[in-house]
Amino acid sequence: MTANVRDLKPKQQEAIVALMSHQSVEDAARAVNMPVRTLHRWLKEPAFDAAYLRARRDAYKQGIARLQKNVGAAISILFKVMADVATPAAVKVRAVECVLSHSSKAIEIEDIEARVAALESAAQEAPESRR
């Protein structure tokens, strides 16, 4: 089931936005002026939970895209740190390694997602070709 926030009731849509922008379920419920019990109940509903998961995944993908866009800057910092004898490099190099590592992992994940999508598409077409 691929639920979308737009498939929910307006109050549920507000709740998803609040969940994405607040630290806790309690804070999110207060932000949209609703009982915490209601929000916890909605989180157990498959459609609401799926829409919330989709919103979280979309936010994560946006963050990964930002990492990937900044790989060039990270490499520039690495080169500057390597060339600057006066700057203690350990912390900066570790940060650059982190950016590069996450960026490469994101590319691997995107490749896997593309391969899975191709396999799913082929699997859906296979029954039709047997007819």
PLY file of the C-alpha trace (Angstrom):
ply
format ascii 1.0
element vertex 131
property float x
property float y
property float z
element edge 130
property int vertex1
property int vertex2
end_header
0.00 0.00 0.00
1.53 3.30 -1.05
-0.39 5.93 0.85
0.02 9.60 0.21
-0.57 12.41 2.65
-3.08 13.91 0.20
-5.21 10.75 0.58
-5.87 11.58 4.24
-8.42 13.85 5.90
-7.27 17.48 6.34
-6.73 17.08 10.11
-4.65 13.96 9.48
-2.60 15.86 6.90
-1.95 18.55 9.52
-0.91 15.86 11.97
1.64 14.41 9.52
3.14 17.87 9.02
3.25 18.36 12.79
4.88 14.97 13.32
7.53 15.89 10.77
8.32 19.19 12.44
8.10 18.42 16.17
10.26 16.37 18.49
7.53 14.15 19.94
4.04 12.84 19.28
2.85 14.87 22.25
4.31 18.10 20.82
2.80 17.35 17.41
-0.65 16.74 18.93
-0.48 20.04 20.83
0.58 21.86 17.66
-2.58 20.76 15.84
-4.78 21.06 18.93
-5.82 17.43 19.22
-5.71 14.75 21.91
-2.48 12.76 22.04
-4.60 9.58 22.20
-6.08 10.37 18.81
-2.69 10.84 17.21
-1.41 7.58 18.74
-4.53 5.82 17.42
-3.97 7.26 13.93
-0.37 6.05 14.01
-1.76 2.50 14.34
-4.00 2.90 11.28
-2.36 1.41 8.17
-3.20 4.29 5.80
-2.03 6.99 8.22
1.10 5.07 9.19
1.95 4.45 5.53
1.49 8.13 4.68
3.68 9.12 7.63
6.35 6.63 6.54
6.21 8.06 3.02
6.64 11.60 4.39
9.65 10.48 6.44
11.21 8.75 3.46
10.66 11.80 1.27
12.35 13.99 3.89
15.25 11.54 4.10
15.68 11.50 0.33
15.84 15.29 0.31
18.58 15.19 2.92
20.54 12.62 0.94
20.23 14.76 -2.19
21.72 17.69 -0.24
24.63 15.48 0.81
25.24 14.42 -2.76
25.13 18.01 -3.99
27.86 18.93 -1.49
30.34 16.21 -2.35
32.35 18.68 -4.43
32.65 21.06 -1.48
33.65 18.18 0.79
36.41 17.17 -1.60
37.60 20.78 -1.80
37.83 20.90 2.01
39.74 17.63 2.01
42.27 19.03 -0.45
42.63 22.27 1.55
43.13 20.33 4.78
45.67 18.08 3.13
47.61 21.11 1.83
47.44 23.25 4.99
50.24 22.18 7.36
49.04 24.49 10.15
45.46 23.16 10.43
44.76 20.14 12.63
43.10 17.97 10.07
41.69 15.00 11.96
38.22 16.39 12.71
37.75 17.99 9.30
38.93 14.89 7.47
36.52 12.75 9.51
33.64 15.05 8.55
34.57 14.83 4.90
34.80 11.04 5.12
31.31 11.01 6.60
29.86 13.09 3.77
31.55 10.97 1.12
30.51 7.74 2.79
26.86 8.73 3.08
26.79 10.00 -0.46
28.18 6.78 -1.88
25.76 4.72 0.22
22.88 6.80 -1.13
23.97 6.06 -4.69
24.10 2.34 -3.86
20.58 2.52 -2.42
19.29 4.36 -5.49
20.85 1.68 -7.72
19.20 -1.08 -5.67
15.84 0.73 -5.80
16.12 0.99 -9.60
16.99 -2.71 -9.90
14.08 -3.72 -7.64
11.69 -1.52 -9.64
12.88 -3.15 -12.87
12.39 -6.61 -11.37
8.91 -5.70 -10.13
8.01 -4.35 -13.55
9.27 -7.50 -15.24
7.36 -9.65 -12.75
4.13 -7.77 -13.48
4.60 -8.12 -17.23
5.42 -11.84 -17.03
1.88 -13.04 -16.15
0.47 -10.97 -19.04
2.83 -12.59 -21.55
1.69 -16.07 -20.46
-1.88 -15.41 -21.54
0 1
1 2
2 3
3 4
4 5
5 6
6 7
7 8
8 9
9 10
10 11
11 12
12 13
13 14
14 15
15 16
16 17
17 18
18 19
19 20
20 21
21 22
22 23
23 24
24 25
25 26
26 27
27 28
28 29
29 30
30 31
31 32
32 33
33 34
34 35
35 36
36 37
37 38
38 39
39 40
40 41
41 42
42 43
43 44
44 45
45 46
46 47
47 48
48 49
49 50
50 51
51 52
52 53
53 54
54 55
55 56
56 57
57 58
58 59
59 60
60 61
61 62
62 63
63 64
64 65
65 66
66 67
67 68
68 69
69 70
70 71
71 72
72 73
73 74
74 75
75 76
76 77
77 78
78 79
79 80
80 81
81 82
82 83
83 84
84 85
85 86
86 87
87 88
88 89
89 90
90 91
91 92
92 93
93 94
94 95
95 96
96 97
97 98
98 99
99 100
100 101
101 102
102 103
103 104
104 105
105 106
106 107
107 108
108 109
109 110
110 111
111 112
112 113
113 114
114 115
115 116
116 117
117 118
118 119
119 120
120 121
121 122
122 123
123 124
124 125
125 126
126 127
127 128
128 129
129 130
